[in-house]
Amino acid sequence: MIDPISKGIDDLGNSLLQALNNVQGIFGKELSVAKPIHDNILQLIGNTPLIRLNRIGLEYTGVQFYLKAEFLNPTGSAKDRTALAMYLDAERRGKLKKGMPVVLVGAGSSSVSFTWIGKVKGYPVFCLVPLQTTPERIQLLRSYGAEVTVTNESDLGRLTDLAEEKAKKLGGWIPDEASNPANPNFHFKTTGPEIWRDLQGKVGAVISAPGSGGAITGIGRYLKSQDRRVKVIIAGKQNSPFMEYGKTDNPKERERIQLPAVYDPKLIDHYFHVTKDEALHLQADLYEKEGIFAGLTTGTVITGALRFSESIPESERNERNPFNIVILSPDRD
């Protein structure tokens, strides 16, 4: 038998929940703290949390670091957003119709995301990978549902040619995240606003590895549209075209460097070159100090964030109102 006090507490709790539901019904979904029922698995893409780093970067007073946990997307990668955006865009434009094959190049996170969403949506997926692809990666793609062809090619251009030939033969669609504006546009509509919302507009800087350039372009455009003072930063390997572009001011040299069409270099305020050893060190630190296991790219981006924080003027550091730096953590591998 439930005692009167316990029943009263339960009744009060139920009343509060009903009141919250009523408020949500009036003001919309932004006030929702949880949505326990989803219509399908694809609704789990996005709305990833910001995780405050409590031990990494403690030496920088007046600066607070937040990890944008994109590794919590269903396949463990920010590429879930990119793939979903491009599927929806292609369907809306009539480029992708029911049952059409999807032809992919490479065995990276993008291929995993495109394969998974293709499986959910009912599109057969064909993936062409270079000869040096590891058996583990091939098996991963096959487990997600791709028909994988291991080619004798290692050159990206030649692989792309083969994919175009296969797509033409099958009557299929090739998603091209390097040139498809749906890539940055989706980050402008989702990832950027999530960051701005969760920090209540108190964003000092956002930093990312380049990838295809779509994420940092979309996020950067949104944040700078809200506050032009927000710094947009890239941290990456020295030999990447993004870093080569960032370290030269010579217009002729910059014209020579080939960058993805979706990438807008005019948004970028700072570039930081990070070595593999530095990235490994911060990747290990992230687990040891924060209990977060993420990919090597996250170690790269954290290294860049720490370097950037050294340049923040004392006038912008305030322990009561810290300079917030958002670190894009793109995947768990």
Disulfide bonds with the S-S distance in Angstrom:
none
